[in-house]
Amino acid sequence: MDSNTFTAMNLFHSCLLGGIVFFPFAGAAASYITGRKNKALRDQVMAAVSTAEFVLVLILLVSAGTHGSKENGIFELPGICGMGLHFTADGFRTVYGTIAAFMWMATAHFSKEYFAHYRNRNRYYLFFLITLGATEGIFFSADLYTTFVFFEIMSFASYVWVAQDERQQSLRAAETYLAVAVIGGLVMLMGLFLLNQQAGTLMIDELYETCQGKDVYAAAACMFFGFAAKAGAFPLHIWLPKAHPVAPAPASALLSGILTKTGMFGILVISCKILLHDWKWGTFVLVVGTLTMVAGAVLALFSIDFKRTLACSSVSQIGFILVGVGMQGLLGEENLLAVRGSVLHMVNHSLFKLVLFMAAGVIYMNIHKLDLNEIRGYGRKKPLLAAIYLAGALGIGGMPLFSGYISKTLIHESIVEYAAQLGHGSMQGYFGVSDVKIIEWLFLISGGLTVAYMCKLFFAVFVEKNNDPALQEEYDAQTSYMKPLSAAALAIPAVLFPVFGILPHLTMDKIADMCQGFLGVEEAGTKVAYFSLTNLKGAAVSIVIGVIIYGLIVRTWMIEKQPEGGTVYVNRWPRVLDLEDYVYRPILLTVLPTVCGAVCTVLDNLFDLLAKVLPIAGSVEAGFFDTITDSVVVFLRKTIYKDSPQPHELEEGNGLTHAAGRFVNGIVAVLNHTLWRKRKNHTDYEHRFALAYDSFKENTGIIGRSLSYGLILFCLGLCGTLIYLLVTLLLH
């Protein structure tokens, strides 16, 4: 390629990058404005924007595949937000940008039917497209500052998805989601400050060289906290089981399939760009991944809510991916299997949850229920829905000839490889061979738990009959349960699972080839004998474990016979193990304030004691302690614990309304004795103004507390930011 062609190609990619990131923001504004006039046209605009975004990213993907998987253009907005915004495209970024756009397109077309009877659709679609732009901004970010900016936009915009119904349960889940996002974002920002101070840059491709020889573990830990909170890693996973059951199904598909992967993107940057081949960091990530993998699988097995089960499953699958990322660090330069396995399982999980959550959406939009006892038997005579769900279930369960088997096999073989290397003494680490064997068995058991809870959902919905015969007849009579467009949105990605699983060398290996450069692997991957007896053995062990767990635990202990006949699924999970209600909220709202108050009391008493026992010669020091204590108390009383003013309370109105009312009453009294003697005005304007003020105060209070008002303000702020970015772009 000559220099002119190369320059033209870079310019094309740069313009394309800018369009990919900012086009959805403009589309969001267009969709919202259109929706104020014509709701049907708004739906078309929303779907068209999502489809156009997919086409734009697909063009970039094809171009990246033609010209290599390394850097394909840079798009910059210097000076924006102080440090500027920088975007780039390589193989991994382009692959995940394409997956994100594909999932948005699929959920957009499915949403047209799903939201047919929903309120506040205009608001939802506005933030639906804003989140798309923010997500693409994260995946194509070239520096961590840009990642952080779009990460926060994405978090706040996607909050609307969880709170869409505005029910008490939805708002509480949204509150949890936002709290985790905000706390994670603040800790992440602290990590970025530390990293920038130590490395002198936040450009992702420069971090490895600039961080060599420097202790960046503190910065990495802070950033990991923020990214892991979004990914749903244990113990920061609490928002997933809370948010998914109340969020609309298309939103759940994106929350689980893509937004968790923005967190994984950040973790990959830390693990593969900052602490590449660091066995200490790899050990930490492996431990977190193992806990996440097991905890999520156990939670999913106990759940009796369709979407909550899928949400807990997402936690477990994120654990599988983190195990792969941990093995990358432990295996060092021999981490090819771990690299390819973790990135392929990211891709697989995104598509699995797209299909599975939309399948749950089909059930919910027809009967508005998700409890297994209530939806039992719904899919008995719905072969298309059953086939779509089964494709996703077999894929995520790691069944041979389905895509999940390929990625799980690679991660499993990386664990086996590490154990062998430890046995030969060629690897270092905190773990011994027996420890790694335990992790391997936890991996296989978690795979078995996946098979068990996916079987639980399948048999409950598509095989068993409902306890109410009349309700079962009603379910069986529903033949037109989704429109052709919705069916296509589910069936097309579902077909990919067996295609990828049967032809892994032509499909999944190509994806891994494009992505592995971002993860620090340059050499071409060798062909893996995926269907050898050794690899099939690992999958067979998990499947057998799953069948045993389903037969001995689910069918006996988790199903209870009723006196009047029939059986019901029982939630056996102890409520006291709810981390949010029994750990986080008590700590943040009760324990932490109590402990801080006790510490302050002890210090205050200590300072008083010092003031009494110290001799006159030490009175200066004692006075100094008292001065500090009093100053801190006064400062808190003037700021955080400042008392609300307590003026003389009026029964109605305020001082201004009473003063104005008295003034008008005086004028009216004069007129009543002169011009209006025959028709006197007896209105008490002091009372009338007070009532008007109270009515105004009540209305503004309701508006101020409403979610819609806050979201409109947030929308205006984002639109203002978008206009500022576009104007700046034109000026430059």
N, C-alpha and C positions, 0 to 999 in steps of 0.2 A: 504494500500500500504506500503510494507516494505521499509526500508531506502535505500537499494541498488536499488530497482526499482525506488524510488523517485529521487535518484541521477542520474540514467541513463536517466529518463524522462527529468529532468532539463537540462542535457547535450545535449540531442536530441533537445529540444526546443531552447537552446542557439545557436547551430549550424544552426538550421532552421532559426532563426531570422537573423543571419549573412548572410545567403544565400538570404533571402527575400529582405534585404536592398541593398546588394551589387551585387547580380546577374544581375539586370537590367543595372548597369554601365558596367559590362563586356560584356553583350549582346549588349549594344549600340556600343561599340568599334568593336565587331565582325560584327555587322550589317553594320557599316560604311565601314570597310575594305572590306567586301564582296561586297558592293555596288559599290566600285571602279572598280570591275572586272565584276560583273554579277548582273544586276538590278533585274531580276526575282528571283534569288536566295536570294538577299537581302530582298525582300518582304517576302519570306518564313521564313528567319531567324528572321525578326522582329516579324512576327506573332507567330512563335514558342517560342520566348523569352517571349512574353506577355502571351501566353497560359501556359508555364511552370511556370511563376510567379504566375498565378492564382492557379495552382495545388499546389504549395508550400504553399501559404497562406491558401488554402482550407484544406490542411492537418493540419495546425496549428489550424484552426477553429474547425475541428472535434475533435482534441485532447483537445482543450480548453473546448468544450462542454462536453467531456467525464470526464475531471478531474476538472471541475469547472471553474468559470469565473474570479477567482482571478489570481494572478501573475503566469505566466507559463513560467518561465525561464528568464534569464538575459544575455545579450550579451554586452561585454564591450571592448573598445579599449582605454586603459589607456594612457595618455600622448599625445593623438592626439589633435592637435589644442590647446595645452596648458592644457585644463581642462579635456580632454578625451571625448569620445563619449560613451553614455550608451543607451541601448535599452532594452525594456521589453515588455511582451505581457500579457494583461488581456482581459476580455470579450469585452469591448468597442473597444480597440485598434485592436483586431483581427477581429471583425465584420467590422470595417471601412477599415482595410487593405484588407479584402476580397472584399468588395464593390469596392474599388479602383482598385484592380487587375482585377475584373470582367469587369469593365468599360473599362479598357485599352485593355483587350482581345477583347471585342466587337468592340471598335473603331479601333483596329488594323486590324481586318478582314474586316471591312467596308472600311477602308482606302485603301485597295488594289485596290478596284474599284474606289473609290472617287478620288484618286490621279493619276489615270492612265495617265492623260494628263497634269499633273503638272510638273513644273521645280523644281529643287533643292529638290527632294524627299530624296536624301541621307542625306542632312543636316537636313531635318525635322525629319526623323526617328531616327537620332542620338539623337536629343534633346527630341524626344518623349519618348525614353527609359530612358534617363538621368532623365527626370522629373518624370517618374514612380519610379525610385529608390529613388529620393529625397522625393517624396510624402510618400512612405512607411517609409522612415526614420523619417518623421515628426510624422506619426501616431504611430509608435512604439518607439518613443523617451521616455526615462525615466527621462530626465532632460531638463530644458528649454534651456540650452546652446546647447545641441544637436538639439533641436527643431529649434533654431535660425540658426544654421549652415546649416541644410538641407532646412530650409525655404528660405534662400537666394539663395542656389543652385537652388531650384525649381523656384524662381522668375526670375532669370536670364535665366535659360534654357527655361522656357515657354514663354519668350519674343519673341523667334524665331517663335512660333506659330502665334502670332499676326502679325508679320512682314513678314510672309512667302511669300506673293505676291510681296513684295517690291514696291508696288505702293505708291504714295504720301499719299493717305488716310490711307493705312495700316501702313506706317512708322509713321505717326502722331499719330494714335491710339496706336501703340507700344510705342511711346515716352511717351504718357500719362500713359500707363500701367506701364512702367518702372519707371517713376517719382513717381507715387503713391507707387510702391513697395519699391523703395529706401528710400523715405522719411519715409514711414511706418516702414521699417526695422531699420532705424537710431533711430527713436523715441522708437521703441521696445527695441533696445539695451540699450538705456538710462534707460528704465524701468528695464531691467535685472541687470544693474549695481546697481541701487537703491535697488532692491529686494535682491541681493546677499549681499549687505552691511548690510541690516537690518535683514535678515533671516539667513545669514551665509551659505546658501545652495541654489542650484537650482534644487535639486532632487524633482521631482513632488510629489511623495508620502510622502515626509517629510515636505512639505511646510505648511500644515495646522497647525501642532504642533509648528513649529518654528515661525510662524507668529502670534500666539495667543498673544494678548495684545500689539501688535505693530501697529503703524500707517503706513500701506502700501498702502494707497489710491493713493499716487502720483505714486508709482511704478506700481500699477495696472492700473491706467489711461494711463500711457505711453505704457504699453504692450497692453492694449485694443486698443489704436490708431493703433498700428502696425497690430494687428490681424484683427481688423475691416476693415482696408484698403483692406486686401486680401479677407475678407468675402463679401465686397461690401455693408457695412452698410452706411446709410446716415450720413453725407454728403460726405463720401469718396467713393461713389459708381460710380463716374464719369467714371471710366475706363470700366465698364461693357457695357453700351450702346455704347461706342466707339469701343471697341475691338471685340465684337461678330459679328457685321455685316461684318467685314473685315477678320476675322480669318476663316480658313477652318472649315467646320461643325464638323468633329471629334474633332478638337481642342476646339471648342466652347462647345461641350458636356462635355469635361473634365474640361475646365476652369470654367464652371458654376456648374457642378455636383460634382466635387471633389476638385478643388483648392480652391473654396470658403469655403469648409468644413475644410480645413487645418486652415483657419482663425477661424472658429467656434471651432475647437479643442483647439486653444489657449484661446479663450474666455471661454470655459468650464473649462480649467485649472484654470483660474483666479477666476471664479465664484464658482467652486466646490472643488478646492484644496487650494485656498488662502483665499477667502472671503466666505466660505461656510455659508449659512443661514444668510447672512448679508443683512438686509432689506434696508439699505441705498444704497448699491451697486445694489441690485435688482431693486430699484426704478430707478436708472440711466440706467441700461440695458433695463428696460421696456420702458422708454421714448424713448431711441434710437431705440428700436425695433418697437415701434408704428409709429414713424416718417418714418422709413425705409419701413415698411409694406404698409403704405398709399401712400408714394411718389412713390415707385416702381409700385404699381398697377395703379396709375393715369398715370404715364409715359407709361406703357404698353398699356393702353386703347387708348392713343393718337397716338401711333406709327402706321405707315402704312408699315413698313418693317418687314418681317416675323421673321428674326433672332433678330432684335432689340427689337421686342415685347417680344420674349422669354428671352432676356437679362434683360430687365426691370422687367419681371416677376420674374427672379431670385433674383433681389433686393428685391421685395416684399416678396417672400417666405423666404428669409433670415430674413426679419423682423418678420414673423410669428415665426420662430425658436427663435429669440432674445426675443420675447414676452414670450415664454415658459421659457427661461433661466431667464428672469427677475422675473417671477412668482415663480421660484425655490427659489430665495433669499427672496422674500416677504412672502412666505408661511412657510419658516423655515423647521422644521422637518415634517410638514404636506404637503410636496411638491411632493408626489409620482406621482400624475397625471401630474404635470408640467414636472417632470423629464422624464417620459415615453413618454409624448407627444412631447417634444422638440427633444429627440433623435430619435424617430420614424419619425418625419417630416424631420429630416436631411437625414435619409435613403431614405425616399420616394422621396424627392426632387432630390437627386442624380440620382435615377433611372428614374424619370420623365424627367429630362433634357437630360439624355442619349438618350431616345427614341425620344423626341421632336426635339432635335437639329439634330439627324441623319435623321429624317423625312424631316427636312428642307434641309439637305444635299442631299437627294435623288432628291428633286426639283431642287436644284442649279446645281447638276452635269449633269442634263439633259437639262436645258434651261438657266443656268447661270444668273438667275434673282431671286430677292427676294422681289421686290416691289409688294404690293398686287394688284395693278392695272395691273401689267404685268403678274403675275402668276395666276391671277383670272381664275378659271375654270380648272386649270391644273389637279386636282385630281378627276374630275367628274366620270370618268370611270376607276378608279383605286381603287377597293374595299379593297385590302390588305393594301395599303398605308393609305386609309381613316380609316380603322379599327385600325391600329397601332397608328395613330395620335389621334383618338378618345379615345383610352384607356388611353393615356397620359393626354389628355385634361380633361376627366372625373375624372381621379385620382387627378390631381393638383387642379381641381375645387371643390374637396370635395364631390363628388357625392356618396351617400350611395352605398354599395357593391363594392366600390373601395378603395384602400389603403389610399389615402389622406384623406378620411372621418374619418378614425380611428385616425390618428395623430392630425388632426384639432379638432376633438371632444374632445380629451384629453386636449389640450391646452385651448379650450374654457371652458371646465368644471373647469379647474384650476382657470380661471378668475372669474367664478361664485362662486366657493368655497371661494376665497379670499374676494369677496364682502360680502358674508354671514358671514365670520369670522369677518370682520370689523364691520358689523352690530351688532354682538354679543359682540363686544369690546374685543375679544381675540387676535387681531392682531394689531401691531403698523405700522405706516407708514405716509408718507406725504399726501397720498390720502384719501379722504373720500369715502363713498359708492357711491355717485353720480359721483365722478371722475372715479371710476372703471367701473361704468355703461357706461360712455362715451367711455372708452377704449374698453369695450365689444362690443359696437355698431360699433366702428371703425374696430374692428376685423371682425365683420359680414359683414360690408360694403366692406371691402377689399376682403373678400371672394366672395362677389357679383361681384366686379370689375374683379376678376379672372375669374369667369364664363363668364362675358361679353366679355373680350378680347379673351378668348379662343373660344367663339362662333364666334367672328369676324373673326378669322383666319379660322375656320372650314367652315363657310358659304362662305367666299371669295374663298377659294381654292377648296373645295369639293362639293359645291352646286351651286353657281352662275355660269353664263356663262361669258366668256370674251367678251368685247365690240367688238372685231374683230372676226367675224365669221370664217374667214380663219384660224386664229391662234387657235381658239377653235377646229376646225377640226384637226389641226396638233397635238394639245394636246391629243385629244381623240384617235388619231391613235397610240400614243406611248403605246404599250402594254408591251414591254420588257424594263422597265425603271430601273430595278435593278436585279442583279444576285442573285441566290439562297443563296449564302453565305451572301450577304448583307441583304437579306430579313430575314434570320435567326438571324443575329445580331440585327435586330430591333424587330422581333416578339417575341423572347424568353423573353427579359425583359418586353415587353408589356403585355405578358400573366400573369406575376407576379402580376400586379395591381389588377385584379379581384380576383385572387386566395387569395392574402393577404386580400382583402376587404371582401370576403365571409367567409373566415376561419381565422379571426383575432386571436382567442385564440390558434390556432395551429401554427400560423406563426408569427405574429407581437408581440404577447405577449412573445414568446420565445426569440425574438431578444431583446425586452426591458429587459427581465430578465437577459440576458447576459451583457447588457450595463449599467444597473443602478448602479452597484457597483462603477464604475468610477465616477459617478455623486453624490456619497455620500449617496446612499440609499442601505441599506442592506436587509431590510425585503422583503419578497416575495410580489409581486403585487397581489391584489385581482382582481378577474374577474369583468370586467366592462360590464354592459349591454349596449353594443354599439348601439343596435337597439331598445332601449326603446323609447317611444314617446318623452320623455324629450330631449334626445340626437338627435333624428331625427328632432326635432323642430328647433334646431340651424342651421343644414344643410339646412333645408327647407327655413328658413329666408334668408340665403345667396343666395340660388338658385333663389328665387323670386326677390330679389334685383338685381341680375345679369340679369335676363330676362327683368326686367323693364328698367335697364340701357341700355341694348342692343337695346331694342325696341324704347325707347324714345330719346336716345342720339346718339348711333352709327348709327341706320338706318335713322335718320332724320338729325342731325346736322353734322355728320362726313361723310356722303355720299352726294355728290352733283350731280344734274342732268346736263347733257351736252346739249348744244343747238342742236347738231347734233343727239341727242339720246343717250341713255345709261346713266350710272352713274359712278362716280369715287370716290374712297376713298380720303379724303382730310386730310392733316396733320394740325390740328388746334392748335398745341402746339406753343406758342409764342417763337420766337428765343431768345428773351432777357432773358428767363428763363434758358438758357443753362449755367450751373454752370461753366463749364470749360472755355468757350470762353468769358463769361461776368463777371465772378467772379474770378476764380483762376488765370488764365493767367494775367488779368490786375493787380491783387493784387501783384503777384510775380514779374511781369516784369515792372510794371509802378508805382503802388501806393507805394509798399514797398521801392523801391529805392528813390522815391521822398520824402517820409516821412523821411527816414533815412538821406537823403541829407539836408532836412529842419532842422532836429534836429541838425545835425553837424554845419550848418550855424548859428543857434541860439546860440549854445554853443560857437562857435568861436567868435561871436560878443559880447557875454556876457563876455568872458574872456578878450577881448580887452577893453570893458568898465570898467571892474574891474581894469585893469592895469592903466587906465587913472584916475579914481576917487579915487583909494586907495591912502592914504598918503605915504610918503616916508617910514614910519615905516612898511607899509604893502607891500612894493615893493618886498619883498622876496616872499610873497604869490602870488602876481600878476605874478612875473617872473616864479614861480612854475607852475601856470596855463598855461602860454604861453609855457613853456617847454613841458608840457604834450601834449598840442594841437599840437605843432610843431612836437613832436616825433611821435604822432599817424599819422599825415599827411605824414611824411617822411617814416614811416614804410609801409603805404598803397601804397605810390608811388614806393617803392622798391619791393613790393610783388604783391598784387592783381592788382593794377593799374599801374604796371610797364610798361613804354612805350617800344614799340618795337624798337630795334636799327634801325637807319636810316643812313646806310653808303651810300657812293656815288653809286647810282644805275647804273649798267651796262645794256646796251641794250640787251645783251645776255650773257649766261654763268655766271661764277663767277671768282674770282681772281685766283683760281687754274687753271682753264681751260685756261685763258688768259696767265698765266705765262708758262704753259706747251706748249701751242700753239706757243708762241714766241720762246721758246727754240728749238722746233722742226723746226720751220720756219728758224731759224738761221743755223741749221745743214743742212737743205735742200738747203739753199742758197749757202753754201760752196760746197756741192756736185754738185750743178748746174754749178759752175764755174770750177769744176775739173773733176770728174768722169762722170757726167751726162751732159756734154756740148752738146752732140748731141741729147739727149732726156731729156730735162729739165722737172722737176716736178713743176708745177705752182699751186699746191693745197695750199690753205690757211688753215693751221692746227689750227690756232687760232679760225677761224670761224667754222671749222669742229668739234673741241672739244666742242665749245660752243653749237652747235646744238645737239651734242650727249648728253651733260649734260642737256639741256632743255628737250629733249625727255625723258631722264631717270627721271627727276624731275616730268614731267607730268604723266608718267606711275605710278610712286610710289605714287603720289598724288591720282590718281584714285583708286589704290589698297587700299591705306590707308583709303580712305573715304568709301570704299565699305563695305556693311554689311557682305558679305561672309568672307572677310579677318578678320574682327573683331570676327566673330563667330568661325572661324578656330582657332584663337589665344585662344579664350575662351575654345574651345574644348580641345586644347592641354593642357591648364592649368588644366582642369577638369580631363583629362586622367592622367596627372602627379600626381594629388592629389590621384586618384584612385590607381595608381601603388604604391604610397607611403603608402596608407592605407593597401593594400594587403601585401606588404613587411613587414610592421610593424606587421600585424596580424600573418604572418608566423614566424617572429622572436620571438613573444610572445607565 
